[in-house]
Amino acid sequence: MKKILFTLLAAVAAPAFAQTTNGAGFTQRDINQQQRIEQGLQSGQLTTKEAGSLERDESHIDKMESSALRDGKVTAAERARIQAAQDKASRDIARDKHNAQTGNPNSASSQRMQSDVQRNINQEKRIQQGMASGQLTNREAGKLQAGQAHVDHVEAHAARNGHVGEAEQAHVQHAENVQSHHIYRQKHDAQTK
């Protein structure tokens, strides 16, 4: 009986899993992990420096996703590498949120980082929506993930010393504005799935 149930579940799950191989499943996990980082900043479980380190992990994952989507398809090997990197990032988030270090969610630096991470969430949601609606091809989504990697890298660099100043945030916001423009342009061009 268990064998039959497992076979049925596998048959039902396989098509759903195949649908996420185009990158949409990766984008949802990116959103979830960014939300966990933001929540950690808001609760004080994460310091600004820890959030910056986690953004470096997210940048690495976005680069992997961009590379995988470059040819329009995600192979099983690429998917496995991305999932392994996402699993590691998830463990890093959990570790940093539950260590002895605490941040001040009301500090100007933390508020700046929270704002930047929230914008990451919004950008990832726009990419995900574009993929789901067919406004974005897989190749376009790959290019946009490269842009997300750049934004995450700029955030990580800004927070590397544990403080995000006004000038650093202005640099991050510039990168986010450029990325926002790219997302809009790619979603509204003539290319569709």
C-alpha positions in Angstrom: 0.0 0.0 0.0 2.8 2.4 0.9 4.5 1.6 -2.4 1.4 2.5 -4.4 0.8 5.7 -2.4 4.5 6.7 -3.0 4.2 6.0 -6.7 1.0 8.0 -7.0 2.5 11.0 -5.1 5.6 10.8 -7.3 3.5 10.9 -10.4 1.5 13.9 -9.2 4.6 15.8 -7.9 6.8 15.2 -11.0 4.8 17.6 -13.3 4.6 20.3 -10.6 8.4 19.9 -9.9 9.1 20.2 -13.6 7.2 23.4 -13.9 9.5 25.0 -11.3 12.7 24.1 -13.2 12.4 27.2 -15.3 13.6 29.3 -12.4 10.2 30.3 -10.8 10.8 27.9 -7.9 14.2 29.5 -7.3 12.7 33.0 -7.3 10.2 32.0 -4.6 13.0 30.6 -2.4 14.9 33.8 -3.0 11.9 35.8 -1.8 11.5 33.5 1.3 15.1 33.9 2.3 15.1 37.7 1.8 12.0 37.8 4.0 13.8 35.8 6.7 16.7 38.2 6.6 14.4 41.2 6.8 12.5 39.6 9.7 15.8 39.0 11.5 16.8 42.6 11.1 13.4 43.8 12.3 13.5 41.5 15.4 17.1 42.3 16.3 18.1 38.6 15.7 20.4 39.8 13.0 23.0 42.5 13.1 23.6 44.7 10.1 27.0 43.0 9.6 25.3 39.5 9.7 22.7 40.6 7.2 25.5 41.9 4.9 27.2 38.5 5.0 23.9 36.8 4.2 23.4 39.2 1.2 26.8 38.0 0.0 25.4 34.4 0.0 22.3 35.6 -1.8 24.5 37.3 -4.5 26.3 34.0 -5.1 22.9 32.2 -5.5 21.6 34.8 -7.9 24.7 34.5 -10.0 24.2 30.7 -10.2 20.6 31.2 -11.2 21.6 33.7 -13.8 24.1 31.3 -15.3 21.7 28.4 -15.2 19.0 30.4 -17.0 21.4 31.9 -19.6 20.5 29.3 -22.2 16.8 29.2 -21.3 16.9 25.9 -19.6 17.9 24.7 -16.1 19.6 21.3 -16.1 19.2 18.8 -13.3 22.8 19.4 -12.3 22.4 23.2 -12.3 19.2 22.8 -10.2 21.0 20.5 -7.7 23.9 23.0 -7.3 21.5 25.9 -6.8 19.4 24.0 -4.3 22.6 23.1 -2.4 23.6 26.7 -2.3 20.1 27.8 -1.2 20.2 25.1 1.6 23.6 26.4 2.8 22.2 30.0 2.8 19.2 28.8 4.7 21.4 27.2 7.4 23.5 30.4 7.6 20.3 32.5 8.1 19.2 30.1 10.9 22.6 30.1 12.5 23.0 33.9 12.5 19.5 34.5 13.8 20.0 32.1 16.7 23.5 33.0 17.8 24.4 35.3 20.8 24.7 38.4 18.6 21.8 40.9 18.6 21.2 43.9 16.5 19.3 47.1 17.2 16.4 47.2 14.8 15.8 50.8 15.5 19.3 52.0 14.6 19.6 54.1 11.4 22.0 51.5 9.9 19.6 48.6 10.5 16.6 50.7 9.2 18.6 51.4 6.0 19.4 47.7 5.6 15.8 46.7 6.3 14.7 49.1 3.6 17.2 47.7 1.1 16.2 44.1 1.8 12.5 44.9 1.5 13.3 46.3 -1.9 15.1 43.1 -2.8 11.9 41.2 -1.9 9.8 43.5 -4.1 12.2 43.1 -7.1 12.2 39.3 -6.8 8.4 39.3 -6.6 8.3 41.4 -9.8 10.6 38.9 -11.6 8.6 36.0 -10.3 5.3 37.6 -11.5 6.9 38.3 -14.9 7.9 34.6 -15.2 4.5 33.4 -14.1 2.6 35.7 -16.5 4.9 34.9 -19.5 6.1 38.5 -19.7 9.7 37.3 -19.0 11.5 34.6 -20.9 13.9 32.4 -19.0 16.8 34.2 -20.6 15.4 37.5 -19.5 14.9 36.2 -16.0 18.5 35.1 -16.1 19.7 38.6 -17.0 17.6 40.0 -14.2 19.0 37.6 -11.7 22.4 38.9 -12.6 21.1 42.3 -11.7 19.8 41.0 -8.4 23.3 39.5 -7.8 24.8 42.9 -8.3 22.4 44.6 -5.9 23.0 42.0 -3.3 26.7 42.4 -3.7 26.4 46.2 -3.2 24.4 45.7 -0.1 26.9 43.2 1.3 29.7 45.6 0.6 27.8 48.4 2.3 27.2 46.4 5.5 30.6 44.6 5.7 31.7 46.8 8.6 28.4 46.5 10.4 27.2 50.0 9.5 25.3 51.2 6.5 25.8 55.0 6.1 23.7 57.4 4.1 26.2 57.5 1.2 26.4 53.7 1.2 22.6 53.5 1.1 22.5 56.0 -1.8 24.8 53.7 -3.7 22.6 50.7 -3.0 19.5 52.7 -4.0 21.1 53.6 -7.3 21.8 50.0 -8.0 18.2 49.1 -7.1 16.8 51.9 -9.3 18.9 50.6 -12.3 17.6 47.0 -11.6 14.0 48.3 -11.3 14.3 49.9 -14.7 15.7 46.7 -16.2 12.9 44.7 -14.8 10.3 47.1 -16.2 11.9 47.1 -19.6 12.2 43.4 -19.8 8.7 42.8 -18.7 7.3 45.3 -21.3 9.3 44.4 -24.3 8.0 42.2 -27.2 9.5 39.0 -25.9 7.2 36.5 -24.3 7.4 32.8 -23.4 
